[in-house]
Amino acid sequence: MLDAYITSMNAQITTARWINDISENLLNVYTPGYQEKKFRFSTFLDGAVGESYVNVREQGKAIPGNADDNIYLEGQGYFVLRNDEGRIVYTRFGDFKFDGDGVYRSSDGQEVQGYLLNEKGEIMNGAKAVDLENFEGKKFKDGADSIPTTNIKLWIDPVNGYYLGKYEEFEFKDDGILYGKSDGGKINVPLYKVAITNFHNPGKLFEVKQGQFIETEESGQAVIGKAEVRGKVLEQSNVDFDAATVWYQQAQFQLSVADLIAKQYRTLLEQVMQLMGQ
C-alpha cells in the first residue's frame, strides 16, 4: 500500500515539472530564437521520474529581422559569442547589431566572433592567408584549429560616414561572409567570416542563459561547422504549438489522475492507522 502511495506522489511531482516545461514552451511560441524544451521520463519501481529536459534542435522558421545586422543560420550549427571575461558561449539566435564603436554584439552585449579575411576571401592568421575549407570538422578551440577568432568590427568614419572609411553599406551572405559594398553595390569586398561551430551531440549542451549554451562532456567539444548565413532575418521559435497544447492537456489529465489516486491511498492509509490504534 505504501509503495502505491509513493508511486502516485512521484507521478504528481514529475507531472507538475512536465507541466511547467510545457507552459514555458507555450509562452515562448513567438519568442525569436527560443528552443523548445522536451521533458524526458524514466520508469522506476517507485513510479515515473523525470530525468531532465533536452532542448529540441529542429530549426525554427526564418522571420524578418529587426535590423540589417541580424543574421539567420540555415541548417545545423551555432554562432560563437565571447563576453568581457573571455568566456565562450554558443547560440543560434542572431539578434546581433553593430554598437556605437562598430563592434558586432549580441543583444546582451557579448562580442560575436569571426575571422578576418583578405580581399580574396582567405582567412588571415597574422600575415598568413589560410584556406578554412581544410579545417571543417576539426576541433574548435578559440578558433579554427588554433587560428584565433576576432571581434567583428565596422567602425564608421566621422568625416565621410562610410564603414571603415570606404564602404557605403554591408551585407552578410553565402557561408557567413560579411562584405563591404561601395560604388552602388558594384564593389563587394569580403571583410570577415562569422565563426560557426557544431557538436557531435548538441542536445547535451548546457543552457546557461536562454538561447546560449556551453559545451559539456556529453555534447563533445565544438568543431568547425559550415552553414549558410542569411542577413536581415532571424530564427523563430521552434515550438510546435499544436503538439504542446496536446501534451499540456495530457499532462493535466495525468496530474488529476495521480492526485486522485494519492488522495484515495491517503484516506485508506488513515483508516488503516485508525484501526491499528484501536
N, C-alpha and C positions, 0 to 999 in steps of 0.2 A: 504493500500500500504506500509506504513512504517513497519507494522508488518511483512509483507512478506520479506522486505529488511533485517530486524533484524534476521529473521529466517535463511536466506541464509548466513548472516555473521557469525552467531553462528555455522552453519554447516561447514563453511570454517575453523574456528578456531579449532573446535573439530576434524575435519578430519585431519588437519595438525598435531595435537597432536597424533592422531592414527598412522599416517604415521611415525612419529618419533619413536614410540614404536616398530612398525613392523621392521623398519630399524635397530634398536638396536638388535632385536631378530635375524635378518638375519646376522648381523655382528658377532654374537656370536654363530653361529651354531656349531662351532668346539671348543668353549671355554669350557674346562672341568669344571663341577660344575655349569655352568650358568643355571638359571631357567627362562623359557620363561615368558615374561610379556604379559598379556592379557588385552586389553583396554575394559572398560565397558561403556555403554551408558545409559542415562536416557532421556526420551522424555518429554519435557515441551511445553507449548504454544509457547515459543519463539524458538523452534527448538531443535535439538538433542544436548545434553550437556554431555560431558564426565565426569563421576563420578571420576574415578581414574583407576589405573590398579591393577591387582592382579597377583601374581606370580603363575604360573602353577606348581602344586606339583607332577605331574607324575614323576616317576623315570626315569633318564637317563640311557643309556646303560653303562655297565662296559667296560672300556678300560684299557690296560696295564698302570701301573703307572710309575712314574719317578724314583722310588726307592723302596726298600723293606719296607720302613717306611710308604708308602702310604696305606690308607685303604678305603674301599668302604662299604657303608651302604645299605644292601639289605632289601628293604621294607620301611615302614614309620619310621620317627624319625629324630633326629638331634644330632650331636656331640656338646659338650659343650667346649667353649673357655673362658679363663679368661685373661684379659690384666693386665699390671703392676699396674693399679689403682684398681684392684679387680672387674672390671665390667665384667659381664657375657654376652656373645653373643652365638647364636646358628647357626650351619652351617651343611650342608650336604657334603661339599667339603673336602675330606680327604687328601689334599695335605700336609700331615704332615711329619716332619722329626725330628730326634734327633740332637740337636745342639752340639757344642763342649764340653759343660758341661754335656751332656747326657739328657737334658730336651727335652721332646717331644713338639714341637711347630708347629703352623700353618705357612704358608709361610710368613705372615706378623708379625711373632714373638710372637703371643699370645700362652699361655700355654694350651695345651689340658688337659682336666680334666678327672680323673678316680678315681677308688677306689683301695686301697691297699689290696692285697689278702694274705692269708697264704698258706702254701703248700697244703692244702686241697681244695683250691679254694674258701674259705669263705672270705667274706669282713670283714676287720678289722675296728672296731670302737674303736680306742685306743687299749687296750689289749683284747677287747671282740670281738669274732667272731660273725658275723651276716649273716643270710641267706637272700640274696636280693630278692629271689623269693616272699617273703611275702610283698615286697614293690612295686611291679609292679603296675602302675596305680595311685599310690599315688602322692601327690604334691611334686615337686622338688623345694626345697628351699635351695640353697647352698649345695645340696647333697640329698641323698635318705632318705627322712623322717628324716631330721636333721643329717644324717650321712654325715659328710663333705667330699667333693671331695678333691683330692690332685693332684699335678702335677705328671705326669708320667715321671720317670727318670731312665735311664740306663747309668750310668757312666762307663767308660772303665778303667780298671786297667792298669796303665802305665807299670807295671812290666811284666804281662803275656798277656796283650792285650785282656782280657776277659771282657764281660759285667758283671758288679757288681763283678768282680774278679773271677767268676766261670762259666760263660756261654759262650759257643763258638758262639752262634747265638741266634736270637729271632724270634718269629713268632706270628702273630695275627691270631686268628681263632675262631671258634664257635660263641658265643654271645658277642664278643668283648674282649676276654681274651688274654692278652699278656703273652706268655710263654717264659721262658728262657730255652735254649736247650744246652745240653752238651753230651759228650761221643758219638759223631757222630749221635746225634738225639735220642739216646736211653733213655736219661733222659729229661723229659719235666716237668718243674715246673711253675705253674701259679704265675704270679707276680702282674699284675694289671688287672682291668676290666675297659674298656673305658666307660665313662658315656654316656648314651643315653637317650634323653628326647623326649617327643611328646607333642602335643597340641590338645585341643578339636576342634579348628578351625585354623589350621596352615595357611590357606590362608589370615588370618588377621594379621600375623606377620608383623612388620615394618622392612624394609630393611635399615640398617644403612650404609652398605657398600656392594658392590656386593657379593652376596652369604652369607652374615652374617646378622642375624636378632635378634631383641629383642621382647619380648612379649608385647602385648597390652591388653587393657581391652576386646577387641573383640576376640582376639586369645585365651584368657584364660591363666591361669598360667600353667607353664611347669609341666608335670607329668613324672614319671619314665617310660621310654619306654623299649622295648625289641625287638631286631632285630639281624639278622645275620650280622657279620662284616667279610669282606674278605680282606686279606692282599695283597699287591703288585698291586692293581688295583685302578682306580679312576672312578668317575661317569662322564659320558659325558654330554654335554648339552642336555636338553630335548626339544629343539626347533624342531617343526615339519616343516622342510624346505618347503615341498610341500604346506602345508596349509598356511604358512606365505607368500609364493610367491603369492598365490591366493588372500589372504587378501590385500596384497600390491597393486595388480592390481585393486581390488575393491575400495580401498581407493583412489587411483589416479583418477579413474573414478568419484567417488563421489565428490572429490575435484574440478575436472574440471566442473562438473555439477553445483555445488554450486557457483563456480566462475562465470560461465556464467549467472546464474540467478541473482547474485548480480550485475553484470555489466548492465544487462538489466533493472533491477529496478532502478539502479543509474541513467541510462540515462533517463528513464521515469520520475524519480523524478526531474531531472534537467529541463526537458521540462515543467513539471507542474509548477515549480517555475518561469520559464521564462514567462509562460502565466499569472501567477498571478501577475507578476511585470509589465505587460503591461497595 
